[in-house]
Amino acid sequence: TGQDGPAPQVPAFRSTSAVVSLFATVTDAQRRLVPDLGRDDFQIFDNDRPQPLAVFDNEVRPITIVVMLDTSGSMTNNLDLLRDGAEQFLIRLLPQDQGKVGAFNDKIQVSAGFSSDRDRLISEVKNLDFGNGTRLWDAVSLSLDELRGVDGRRVILVFTDGDDTSSRVGLGTVTDRARADEVMVYAIGFESDYFDGVRMVKSKPDSGLKKLAAET
């Protein structure tokens, strides 16, 4: 009698699905925060195709933030406002939030280690260096480096009045990095009147910051 042959091989099919974290900030027509939305108030689309909302959480979550301050020459007349604005933000960090403070001009500096000590962070604002030039995108790039490997919600907040003048990296590079690393970037803009050595000049924040903030 014959023997049965080996059982036929059944092809194995595997599929995977990725859960992507999306952080949303919702404001009303007066740009005021809307904090009490529920799961049913949101729809997620990818290339115009609806996607399932696997997990929804509207609880307040700690953030880890790098606050970068423009201390270039054009900010001379805004330095008091710059410090006051940064300090008012820092004192409102929640107890579980962590931050560090940096400054950029033709150089970039950043404080050592993330801290939840608001008094320490505010004191670091008062000890920032000043210079000429505006290495805006280099400062954002360095902030992304500082946040690499940090768990949870990661944020960069930039205070600036000017265009980038001397960075080694560009807007496209930092935008791609911020998207890939899921880092949110926000900016607070100043307008400055300053003497550039020849005439009075009015500066305003780099328009690329709006694009960067909108895309992250």
RORO-566955 format. One record per atom (N, C-alpha, C, CB): y, x, z; residue in three letters. Coordinates in steps of 0.001 Angstrom, whole numbers, padded with zeros to 6 digits, always signed. Each point is the difference from the previous one (the first is absolute). Last residue first. Glycine has a CB too. Example, Ala and Ser with C-alpha at 12.3 -4.5 7.8 and 13.67 -1.06 7.14 Angstrom:
<fifis>
-002250+012850+007080SER/+001190+000820+000060SER/+001090-000770+000730SER/-000628+001184-002145SER/-005092-000894+002075ALA/+001190-000890+000000ALA/+001200+000900+000000ALA/-001173-001892+001246ALA/
</fifis>
This chain:
<fifis>
+070564+003605+012770THR/-000886+000378+001097THR/+000060-001043+001108THR/+000315+002432-000559THR/+002337-002634-003473GLU/-001367+000218-000480GLU/-000957+000448+001092GLU/+000962+000572-002191GLU/+003790-001381+002883ALA/-000564-001231-000559ALA/-001464+000158-000363ALA/+002247-000585-000861ALA/+000253+004327+002414ALA/-000216-000957+001083ALA/-000659-001274-000522ALA/+001988+000937+001213ALA/-000752+002307-004390LEU/-001069+000508+000852LEU/-000325-001001+001109LEU/+000719+002359-000505LEU/+002940-003284-002293LYS/-001266-000147-000726LYS/-001164+000441+000861LYS/+001187+000366-002164LYS/+003095+000225+003883LYS/-000298-001428-000072LYS/-001336-000216-000693LYS/+002457-000543-000047LYS/-000788+004908+000180LEU/-000495-000420+001303LEU/-000343-001495+000010LEU/+001380+001807+001070LEU/+000678+000330-004842GLY/-001447+000131+000057GLY/-000575-000417+001333GLY/+000179+001823-001625GLY/+004522-001525+000716SER/-000601-001279-000383SER/-001522+000060+000016SER/+002006-000473-001399SER/+001323+003420+004539ASP/-000748+000120-001239ASP/-000672-001337-000318ASP/-000376+002474+000416ASP/+004807-002555+002645PRO/-001407+000394+000036PRO/-000642+000023-001375PRO/-000126-000951+002268PRO/+005314+002017-001948LYS/-000798-001146+000421LYS/-001474+000379-000110LYS/+001797-001646-000751LYS/+003764+003877+000764SER/-001439+000081-000236SER/-000660-001294+000446SER/+000041+002505+000294SER/+005069-000433-001855LYS/-000706-001083+000702LYS/-001472+000105-000362LYS/+002053-001528-000015LYS/+002258+005289+000184VAL/-001133-000591-000714VAL/-000578-001116+000858VAL/-000513+002191-001189VAL/+005147+001376+000482MET/-000699-000972+000829MET/-001053-000719-000842MET/+002050-000296+001463MET/-000718+005336-002820ARG/+000631-001320+000071ARG/-000784-000877+000966ARG/+000861+000213-002374ARG/-001700+004532+001995VAL/+000930-000177-001131VAL/+000768-001304+000145VAL/-001530+001323-001495VAL/-001717+000001+004655GLY/+000596+001304-000286GLY/+000999-000061-001130GLY/-002070+001062+000798GLY/-000175-004906+001004ASP/-001055+000873-000504ASP/+000493+001404-000341ASP/-001122-002021-000874ASP/+002318-002364+004353PHE/+000631+000977-000875PHE/-001056+001008-000439PHE/+002251-000297+001151PHE/-003011-005105+000266TYR/+000072+001371+000496TYR/+000633+000905-001049TYR/-002034-000389+001429TYR/+000193-004935+000119ASP/+001108+000636-000708ASP/+000139+001402+000572ASP/+001205-002226-000429ASP/-005596-001471+000314SER/+000846+001029+000606SER/+001127+000394-000939SER/-001957+000838+001309SER/-002197-004788+000040GLU/+000946+000447-001026GLU/+000984+000946+000662GLU/-000241-002158-001338GLU/-005155+000738+002590PHE/+001401+000149+000351PHE/+000804+000241-001283PHE/-000603+000926+002303PHE/-004676-003129-000849GLY/+000956+000720-000841GLY/+001415-000012+000537GLY/-001419-000564-001904GLY/-004120+000246+003294ILE/+001290-000555+000416ILE/+001066+000832-000682ILE/-000890-000826+002259ILE/-004747-000158-003155ALA/+001214+000804-000058ALA/+001184-000798+000519ALA/-000918+001279-001952ALA/-005036-000860+001832TYR/+001204-000811+000097TYR/+001216+000925-000022TYR/-001230-001802+001313TYR/-004528+001691-002350VAL/+001246+000768+000001VAL/+001174-000972+000007VAL/-001097+001929-001240VAL/-004642-001618+002393MET/+001166-000827-000319MET/+001270+000839+000146MET/-001209-002098+000774MET/-004142+003409-001967VAL/+001123+000237+000902VAL/+001178-000851-000457VAL/-000793+002363+000496VAL/-003949-001409-002322GLU/+000339-001273+000647GLU/+001051+000196+001090GLU/-002309-000845-000494GLU/+000356+004068-002795ASP/-000187+000181+001435ASP/+000298-001265+000805ASP/+000578+002388-000318ASP/-000016-002296-004437ALA/-001366+000450+000251ALA/-000288+000107+001491ALA/+000043+001236-002163ALA/+004387-002320+000784ARG/-000946-001072-000334ARG/-001421+000396+000377ARG/+001495-000735-001876ARG/+001818+003982+002354ALA/+000181-001054+001006ALA/-000948-001169-000257ALA/+002407+000674+000263ALA/-002299+002857-003421ARG/-000606+000419+001263ARG/+000102-001090+001055ARG/+000558+002365-000549ARG/+001560-003054-003622ASP/-001461-000010-000155ASP/-000688+000374+001308ASP/+000256+000594-002425ASP/+004415-000289+002350THR/-000421-001396-000113THR/-001510-000096-000108THR/+002170-000572-001102THR/-000173+004822+001066VAL/-000042-000556+001358VAL/-000391-001475-000032VAL/+001756+001646+000730VAL/-001349+000554-004908THR/-001037+000641+000813THR/-000084-000628+001383THR/+000355+002126-001257THR/+003085-003513-001738GLY/-001319-000464-000416GLY/-001114+000565+000861GLY/+000871-000201-002300GLY/+003640+001696+002963LEU/-000236-001357+000484LEU/-001406-000476-000353LEU/+002445-000481-000227LEU/-001989+005771+000392GLY/+000809-001105-000508GLY/-000397-001340+000582GLY/+000300+001281-002073GLY/-000250+004368+003630VAL/-000822-001118-000459VAL/+000907-001146-000414VAL/-001902+000690+001516VAL/+003864+003214+000067ARG/-001017+000560-000880ARG/-000938-001076-000533ARG/+000142+002140+001266ARG/+005275-002681+000276SER/-001402-000073+000411SER/-000916+000650-001032SER/+000502-002106+001253SER/+004626+001431-000837SER/-000686+001286-000118SER/-001466-000031+000421SER/+002183+001048+000395SER/+001210-004817-000525THR/+000660+001070-000767THR/-000873+001218-000227THR/+002124-000792+000927THR/-001995-005023+000248ASP/-000720+001252+000151ASP/+000661+001062-000886ASP/-002168-001237+000523ASP/+005226-002725+001260ASP/-001033+000276-000979ASP/-000724+001286+000373ASP/+001322-001187-001789ASP/+001157-001680+005762GLY/+000196+000680-001270GLY/-001186+000065-000924GLY/+001621+001268+001180GLY/-000846-002884+003583ASP/+001132-000524-000766ASP/+000006+000513-001436ASP/+001300-000144+002118ASP/-005089-000920+002343THR/+000623+000912-000959THR/+001167-000662-000718THR/-002196+001146-000298THR/-002395-001561+003918PHE/+001425-000295+000045PHE/+000686+000971-000960PHE/-000108-000849+002430PHE/-005258-001053-001829VAL/+000962+000993-000468VAL/+001409-000546+000148VAL/-001688+000939-001616VAL/-003781-001654+003387LEU/+001328-000606-000039LEU/+001014+001084-000329LEU/-000666-001782+001681LEU/-005049+000725-001896ILE/+001087+000971-000144ILE/+001309-000781-000075ILE/-001507+001694-001202ILE/-003910-002725+003133VAL/+001297-000398-000549VAL/+000911+001222-000111VAL/-000250-002316+000994VAL/-005150+000129+000082ARG/+000809+001207-000130ARG/+001258-000320-000793ARG/-002061+001457+000112ARG/-002352-003846+002867ARG/+001140-000226-000897ARG/+000919+001214+000021ARG/-000135-002494+000385ARG/-004944+003481+000953GLY/+000892-001132+000213GLY/+001133-000070-001011GLY/-000564+000130+002391GLY/-001689+004674-001140ASP/-000564-001343-000110ASP/+001082-001063+000163ASP/-002183+000859+000884ASP/+002485+004388-002832VAL/+000374-000868+001120VAL/-000579-001393-000230VAL/+002131+001325+000394VAL/-002391+002401-003563GLY/-001029+000004+001032GLY/+000310-000858+001210GLY/-000543+002237-000765GLY/+004665-000744-002041ARG/-001364+000100-000520ARG/-001000+000083+001157ARG/+000858+001151-002086ARG/+004065-001223+002310LEU/-000750-001215+000314LEU/-001452+000060-000460LEU/+002126-001251-000167LEU/+001067+004778-000690GLU/-000057-000172+001448GLU/-000880-001184+000398GLU/+002283+000998+000161GLU/-001365-000171-004772ASP/-000892+001031+000558ASP/-000184-000207+001506ASP/+000750+001628-001785ASP/+002371-004332-000348LEU/-001359-000416-000348LEU/-001022+001006+000516LEU/+000881-001171-002037LEU/+003609+002302+002483SER/-000327-001089+000927SER/-001408-000529-000266SER/+002437-000613+000144SER/-000646+003784-003113LEU/-000372+000626+001265LEU/-000379-001058+001034LEU/+001530+001930-000508LEU/+000109-003499-003580SER/-001290+000646-000200SER/-000487+000658+001291SER/+000579+000379-002413SER/+003736-002212+002333VAL/-001001-001069+000014VAL/-001397+000596-000150VAL/+001672-001624-000978VAL/+001859+004620+000615ALA/-000074-000503+001374ALA/-001022-001131+000112ALA/+002405+000643+000357ALA/-001403+001135-004614ASP/-000770+000969+000786ASP/-000176-000477+001437ASP/+000862+001850-001454ASP/+001910-004364-001310TRP/-001416-000231-000304TRP/-000900+001028+000677TRP/+000672-000996-002185TRP/+004095+001414+002850LEU/-000495-001308+000421LEU/-001497-000153-000232LEU/+002239-000942-000501LEU/+001450+004728+000882ARG/-001400+000063-000434ARG/-000732-001273+000447ARG/+000028+002547+000129ARG/+005180-000722-000825THR/-000734-001185+000471THR/-001414+000041-000565THR/+002140-001365+000144THR/+002702+004731+000988GLY/-001134-000392-000826GLY/-000739-001166+000614GLY/-000207+002337-000814GLY/+002667+000872+004199ASN/+000420-000587-001269ASN/-001221-000280-000856ASN/+002206+001211+000111ASN/-001905-001179+005511GLY/+000079+000903-001138GLY/+000517-000719-001221GLY/-001871+001334+000931GLY/+000111-001541+004860PHE/+000801-000536-001107PHE/+000070+001029-001115PHE/+001359-001414+001592PHE/-004766-000089+003026ASP/+000779+000994-000723ASP/+000733-000672-001162ASP/-001643+001817+000651ASP/+000032-004095+004265LEU/-000344+000245-001392LEU/+000965+000967-000658LEU/-000994-002265-000109LEU/+000574+000152+004742ASN/-000172+001435-000216ASN/-000332+000357-001437ASN/-000745+000161+002333ASN/+001279-004657-000416LYS/+001246+000707+000320LYS/-000079+001490-000316LYS/+000419-001679+001782LYS/-004209-001221-002292VAL/+001023-000401-000969VAL/+001279+000809+000214VAL/-000983-002324-000099VAL/-002508+002771+003178GLU/-000227+000781-001205GLU/+000975-000374-001107GLU/-002397+000188+000627GLU/+002339-002598+003438SER/+000576+001333+000207SER/-000183+000870-001225SER/-000447-000194+002439SER/-001545-004048-002437ILE/+001460-000112-000120ILE/+000659+001358+000208ILE/-000105-002379+000810ILE/-004540+002077-000173LEU/+000327-000185-001412LEU/+001511-000066-000202LEU/-002175-001209-000341LEU/+000535+001423+004779ARG/-000220+001260-000722ARG/+000402-000124-001456ARG/-001867+000551+001554ARG/+001971-004430+001042ASP/+001069+000918+000419ASP/-000131+001341-000704ASP/+000105-001139+002229ASP/-003500-002100-002849ARG/+001216-000299-000757ARG/+001161+000904+000391ARG/-000768-002353-000189ARG/-004637+002901+000194ASP/+001104+000191+000938ASP/+001317-000180-000748ASP/-001386+001587+001424ASP/-003113-001499-003281SER/+000441-001348+000372SER/+001170+000041+000981SER/-002331-000827-000372SER/+000487+004498-003666SER/+000251-000317+001398SER/+000372-001467+000149SER/+000736+002362+000419SER/-002874+001957-003937PHE/+000439-001378+000155PHE/+000103-000329+001483PHE/-001070-000646-002198PHE/+001625+005736-000027GLY/-000844-000977+000672GLY/+000593-001394+000074GLY/-000889+001861+001290GLY/+004319+001822-002337ALA/-001414+000325+000199ALA/-000709-001145+000708ALA/+000557+002449+000098ALA/+003871-002801-003533SER/-000384+000297+001374SER/-001511+000205+000102SER/+001963-001334+000839SER/+000977+002508-005250VAL/-000641-001155+000607VAL/-000482+000402+001384VAL/-000695-000930-002262VAL/+004006+002559-002417GLN/-000586+000269+001301GLN/-000593-001281+000551GLN/+001639+001865+000421GLN/+000525+000622-005251ILE/-000663-001151+000609ILE/-000578+000436+001327ILE/-000530-001019-002254ILE/+004786+002578-001501LYS/-001198+000355+000768LYS/-000603-001294+000534LYS/+000939+002296+000642LYS/+002946-002555-003024ASP/-000651+000987-000860ASP/-001221+000590+000685ASP/+002201+000523-001065ASP/-001511-004721+003059ASN/+001194+000383-000751ASN/-000491+000973-001052ASN/+001626-000336+001981ASN/-003842-003067+002258PHE/-000073+000701-001275PHE/+001396+000212-000558PHE/-002263-000990-000445PHE/-000967-000321+005282ALA/+001277+000016-000704ALA/-000180+000752-001307ALA/+001299-000102+002175ALA/-004458-002751+002003GLY/+000278+001140-000864GLY/+001362-000127-000639GLY/-002429+000261-000432GLY/-001262-002312+004615VAL/+001304-000037-000653VAL/+000172+001253-000846VAL/+000971-001376+001888VAL/-005238-001997+000231LYS/+000620+001312+000019LYS/+001244-000078-000866LYS/-002226+001191+000366LYS/-001482-004835+002481GLY/+000898+000453-001044GLY/+000338+001467+000103GLY/+000909-002263-000073GLY/-004078-002541+001828GLN/+000224+001434+000080GLN/+000906+000437-001138GLN/-002240+000333+001098GLN/+000661-005151+001992ASP/+000441+000669-001228ASP/+000162+001497+000254ASP/+001171-002108-000768ASP/-002236-001218+004159GLN/-001140+000615-000675GLN/+000368+000690-001312GLN/-001415-001731+001046GLN/+004728-000633+001696PRO/-000647+001054+000806PRO/-001151+000707-000697PRO/+000646-001294+001973PRO/+003257-000677-005057LEU/-000842-000595+001037LEU/-000781+001098+000729LEU/-000191-002143-001343LEU/+005170+002607-001056LEU/-001425+000196-000223LEU/-000784-000597+001162LEU/+000454+002097-001331LEU/+004390-001818+001044ARG/-000681-001276-000201ARG/-001467+000167-000388ARG/+002182-000966-000673ARG/+000967+004571+001268ILE/-000152-000640+001311ILE/-000710-001346-000107ILE/+002075+001158+000763ILE/-001116+001349-004750LEU/-001014+000649+000829LEU/-000181-000685+001353LEU/+000546+002136-001140LEU/+002872-003590-001961PHE/-001343-000282-000487PHE/-001051+000543+000967PHE/+000851+000058-002364PHE/+003591+000899+003271GLN/-000245-001423+000222GLN/-001368-000409-000524GLN/+002457-000429-000142GLN/-001011+004853-000627GLU/-000287-000222+001416GLU/-000304-001474+000282GLU/+001484+001942+000577GLU/-000123-000701-004941ALA/-001330+000524+000301ALA/-000382-000266+001451ALA/+000323+001766-001741ALA/+004035-002943+000393GLY/-001004-000838-000656GLY/-001412+000444+000310GLY/+001624-000438-001800GLY/+001991+003057+003379ASP/-000061-001282+000703ASP/-001084-000900-000601ASP/+002453+000194+000548ASP/-001558+003943-002676ARG/-000663+000172+001292ARG/-000170-001333+000727ARG/+000962+002305+000146ARG/+001438-002401-004186LEU/-001386+000385-000241LEU/-000759+000133+001321LEU/+000698+001187-002108LEU/+003929-001904+002238LEU/-000704-001224-000366LEU/-001479+000278-000234LEU/+002106-000905-001017LEU/+000643+004587+001834ASP/-000070-000828+001203ASP/-000763-001294-000271ASP/+002173+000977+000785ASP/-001383+001894-004470LEU/-000975+000553+000942LEU/-000117-000823+001274LEU/+000489+002242-000923LEU/+002213-002583-003389ASN/-000900-001059+000470ASN/-000928+000462+001116ASN/+000103-000982-002266ASN/+003103+003705-000241ASN/+000791-001077+000597ASN/-000866-001134+000555ASN/+001829+000577-001582ASN/-003941+003170-000574THR/+000856+000495+001081THR/+000757-001126+000700THR/+000232+002142-001245THR/-003528-001961-002620MET/-000131-000891+001146MET/+000951+000366+001138MET/-002375-000348-000637MET/+001802+002860-003489SER/+000655-001276-000303SER/-000045-000973+001167SER/-000597+000338-002375SER/-001611+004002+002506GLY/+001452+000044+000144GLY/+000689-001320-000238GLY/-000131+002318-000686GLY/-004931-002558+002382SER/+000676+000815-001002SER/+001518-000127+000151SER/-001957-000288-001572SER/-002107-001688+003977THR/+001079+000732+000677THR/+000670+000968-000968THR/-001215-000204+002198THR/-002407-004275-001836ASP/+000758+000811-000953ASP/+001163+000653+000734ASP/-000651-001515-001933ASP/-004210-000206+004013LEU/+001441-000200-000039LEU/+000649+000983-000975LEU/-000046-000824+002381LEU/-005031-001691-000938MET/+000645+001120-000685MET/+001487-000300-000205MET/-002178+000583-001157MET/-002458-002161+004159VAL/+001381-000383-000279VAL/+000714+001222-000565VAL/+000009-001761+001855VAL/-005346-000066-001288VAL/+000846+001175-000151VAL/+001392-000496-000395VAL/-001979+001505-000675VAL/-002482-004030+003328ILE/+001143+000061-000912ILE/+000642+001374-000003ILE/+000390-002422+000379ILE/-004697-001205+001104THR/+000327+001419+000105THR/+001038+000276-001073THR/-002318+000649+000906THR/+000788-005450+001819ILE/+000281+000789-001190ILE/+000141+001464+000398ILE/+001140-001970-001113ILE/-003675-002925+003185PRO/+000799+001223+000157PRO/+000217+000692-001332PRO/-000893+000268+002309PRO/+000299-005605-002097ARG/-000819+001193+000051ARG/+000873+001232+000173ARG/-001727-001113-001433ARG/+001688-004672+002029VAL/+000825+001207-000071VAL/-000899+001218+000187VAL/+002037-001243+000889VAL/-004109-003271-003028GLU/+000407+000567+001277GLU/+000882+001238-000220GLU/-002121-000877+001068GLU/-000237-002134-004304ASN/+001466+000051+000077ASN/+000471+000448+001374ASN/+000127-001815-001706ASN/-004678+001781-001877ASP/+000445+000311+001360ASP/+001520+000074+000001ASP/-002146+001266+000514ASP/-002731-002345-003685PHE/+001431-000267+000163PHE/+000388+000238+001447PHE/-000033-001688-001877PHE/-004166+002679-002112VAL/+000452+000107+001389VAL/+001495-000272+000033VAL/-001824+001682+000574VAL/-000487-002332-004686ALA/-001137+000190+000901ALA/+000410-000025+001470ALA/-001103+001336-001782ALA/+002769-003401-002994LEU/+000675+000573+001162LEU/-001044+000121+001103LEU/+002278-001001-000642LEU/-002872+000889-005006PRO/-000259-000591+001330PRO/+000756+000753+001087PRO/-002269-000746-000773PRO/+004163+000299-004297GLN/-000966+000792+000751GLN/-000214-000630+001375GLN/+000692+002102-001239GLN/+001320-003426-004167PRO/-000006-000188+001461PRO/-001126+000789+000657PRO/+000988-002280-000309PRO/+001652+003678-004235ARG/-001240-000656+000395ARG/-000031-000134+001522ARG/-001208+000928-002036ARG/+004641+001371-000672ASP/+000087-001452-000165ASP/-001285-000740+000365ASP/+001651+000420-001781ASP/-001183+004297+002577ASN/+000083-000244-001447ASN/-000095-001488-000318ASN/-001017+002250-000418ASN/+000230-002122+005016ASP/-000147+001319-000610ASP/-000077-000208-001498ASP/-001191+000968+002038ASP/+002848-003910+002749PHE/-000365+000079-001404PHE/-000100+001461-000426PHE/+001123-002215-000448PHE/-000821-001375+005102ILE/-000080+001368-000497ILE/-000468-000026-001448ILE/-000486+000885+002323ILE/+003072-004354+001557GLN/-000959+000126-001084GLN/+000077+001427-000536GLN/+000199-002474-000592GLN/+001496-000598+005349PHE/-000066+001174-000864PHE/-001058-000177-001092PHE/+000755+001429+001923PHE/+000217-004477+001809ASP/+001303+000201-000638ASP/-000023+001155-001005ASP/+001088-000894+002066ASP/-004750-000465+000886ASP/+000124-000886-001163ASP/+001333+000152-000721ASP/-001507-001590+001148ASP/+000548+004037+002938ARG/-000873+000437-001096ARG/+000218-000836-001262ARG/-001687+000756+001692ARG/+005862-000844+001551GLY/-001439+000031+000228GLY/-000767+000412-001236GLY/+000287-001755+001703GLY/+005027+002519+000678LEU/-000817-000478-001110LEU/-001481+000151+000329LEU/+001823+000612-001622LEU/+002584+000469+004118ASP/-001016-000942+000467ASP/-000841-000587-001134ASP/+001501-000530+001898ASP/+002557+003716-001886PRO/-001157+000600+000672PRO/-001190-000928+000227PRO/+001619+001457+001073PRO/+002995-000206-004127VAL/-000784-001222+000213VAL/-001332+000427+000616VAL/+001115-001235-001972VAL/+004187+003546+001494LEU/-001445+000114+000096LEU/-000640-001363+000252LEU/+000258+002340+000856LEU/+004404-001808-003569ARG/-000458+000041+001380ARG/-001530-000013+000016ARG/+002109-001183+000798ARG/+001137+000802-004605ARG/-000601+001310+000284ARG/-000359+000161+001469ARG/+001305+000950-001885ARG/+000272-004955-000513GLN/+001052+000739+000709GLN/-000490+001378+000451GLN/+000979-002181+000763GLN/-003931-000847-002923ALA/+001115+000174-000937ALA/+001160+000755+000622ALA/-000679-002102-001119ALA/-003933+003163+003411ASP/+000483-001230-000605ASP/+001196+000294-000900ASP/-000820-001321+001984ASP/-003554+004652-000791THR/+001338-000395+000428THR/+000415-001280-000714THR/+000605+002409+000440THR/-005249+000980+000783VAL/+000552-001187-000665VAL/+001364-000316+000598VAL/-002323-000908-000456VAL/-001602+005060-000164THR/+001166-000382+000792THR/+000700-001124-000740THR/+000268+002340+000983THR/-005527+000149-000992ALA/+001061-000820-000594ALA/+001100-000255+001020ALA/-001668-001085-001541ALA/-003016+004345+000161PHE/+000962-000341+001039PHE/+001168-000733-000652PHE/-000680+002009+001416PHE/-004769-000893-002618LEU/+001320-000353-000515LEU/+000886-000395+001176LEU/-000977-000761-002225LEU/-004126+003368+001010SER/+000986-000466+000985SER/+001336-000252-000685SER/-001168+001283+001835SER/-004026-001527-003818VAL/+001279+000695-000115VAL/+000983-000592+000996VAL/-000424+000497-002440VAL/-005185-000107+001377VAL/+001008-000777+000723VAL/+001280+000824+000017VAL/-001755-001180+001449VAL/-002647+001149-004990ALA/+000926+000739+000856ALA/+000965-000976+000662ALA/-000189+002047-001476ALA/-005131-002102-000702SER/+001332-000614+000008SER/+000857+000755+000997SER/-000924-002283-000637SER/-003990+002874-002538THR/+000822+000278+001175THR/+001316-000748-000122THR/-001068+002270+000283THR/-004439-002150-002324SER/+001413-000314-000183SER/+000732+000297+001303SER/-000531-001786-001734SER/-004506+002680-001186ARG/+000809+000114+001205ARG/+001438-000360-000332ARG/-001525+001786+000930ARG/-003942-002132-002884PHE/+001416-000217-000259PHE/+000747+000056+001329PHE/-000505-001419-002054PHE/-004510+003074-000239ALA/+000795-000299+001195ALA/+001466-000122-000380ALA/-001657+001214+001463ALA/-003250-002018-004289PRO/+001285+000711+000120PRO/+000758-000446+001242PRO/+000108+000213-002494PRO/-005434-000143+002055VAL/+001088-000985-000095VAL/+001323+000744+000151VAL/-001466-001876+000944VAL/-003773+003300-002590GLN/+001201+000352+000749GLN/+001085-001043-000238GLN/-000584+002448-000159GLN/-004892-003344-000032PRO/+001189+000356-000791PRO/+001198+000278+000894PRO/-000857-001397-001883PRO/-004186+002374+003470ALA/+000930-001129-000065ALA/+001230+000403-000802ALA/-000823-000874+002226ALA/-003887+003232-003243PRO/+001084+000007+000998PRO/+000950-001163-000203PRO/-000172+002477+000140PRO/-004683-003409-001959GLY/+000919+001128-000108GLY/+001077-000062+001069GLY/-000439+000097-002449GLY/-004730-002081+002751ASP/+001387-000370-000280ASP/+000857+001252-000076ASP/-000312-002216+001155ASP/-004849+002443-002518GLN/+000859-000024+001184GLN/+001418-000385-000405GLN/-001424+001760+001124GLN/-003719-002966-003402GLY/+001234+000785-000042GLY/+000779-000129+001302GLY/+000092-000309-002479GLY/-005600+000112+001831THR/+001187-000847+000000THR/+001234+000880+000000THR/-001227-001837+001218THR/
</fifis>
